[in-house]
Amino acid sequence: MSSLQGYVDRRVMLVLQDGRTIVGQLSGFDQKSNVILSDSRERVYSMDEGVEEIPLGLYIVKGDMIALIGEVDTDRDAAIDLTTIRAEAIPPIRY
């Protein structure tokens, strides 16, 4: 759990088990790895259109839904034109 402490107040990307991708500032977390994101956005990938960003604002994610979490390089991320990216959506994890 202490490994998340280094990400607090930093921009992170979460890939969830249902395939969604959420980007936001990690505001906090608890012992079950539930996380609180502020200024968050869901990125919806498509092969037909660019990446759509849906504003979510303050967002709580249950720890057992998180497949991957990592820090976002804000300078590199800001330099990417998301409207030009075409990608398949990540399929949900099946048990």
N, C-alpha and C positions, 0 to 999 in steps of 0.2 A: 504494500500500500504506500509506503514511503516513496516509492518511485514516482508516483503521481505528484508528490509535493513539489518537485522541480518544474512542473508544468503550470502551476497555479499562476494566474495573471498573464498567461501566454496564450497565443492563438494556437488551437489544436484542431486536428481533423479526426473525426470518429467514423469508422465504418461499422455499421450495425449489422446484426445477424439477419435482419430482413432485407439487407442490400442497400439501405439508405446511407448517404454520406452527409454528415453534418460538420460544419466548420463554425467555430466560435471561440470565445475567450473562456478558458477554464476558470471559473470563479470559486469552485470548491468541490469536495468529494467526501465520501464517508468510508467507513470500514468495509462496506460491501461493494466498493468501487462504483457506487452511484455517483454521477457527476452532475454539476450545475454549470451550464454554459450561459454566458451573456453575449449579446450581440451576435446571435447564432443565425446561420442560414443553412438550409438544405440545398445541396447541389444535385440536380436531376440531370443525368446523362442520357443522351439520345444519339442514335445514328443519323437521324434526319435533321436535327436542329443543333444549335450550340448548347452549351450547358446552361440550364435555367437555374437561377438562384432564388429560392423562396425564403423571405425573411421569417424567422421564428421568434426572434427576440430572446427573452430569458427562457431557457429550456432545460428540463431535467431529464436525464437518461438513466434508466436502470442499469446497474453494472452488468447484469447477466445478458443484456442485449448488445453489449459492446464486443465486437470481434477484434478491433484494432483501434489504437489511439496513438497519435504522434504529433509532434510539434510542427507547425507550419512556418516556413521561412516567409515572413510577411513581405519582404521586398520582392522575392521571386514570384510569390503568389499575386501580388499587385501588378506585376509586369505581364502576366498571362492574360491574353484576350480569350475569355471563356466562350465567346460566341463562335470562335473558330474551331473549337474542340468537338470532335465527333467520337463517341464511345458507346459501347454496349453498356446497359445498366448491369450492375452486379446482381446476380441471382441470389435469392435468400438461401441461407444455410438450412439444409434438411438433415434431420437426425435419423 
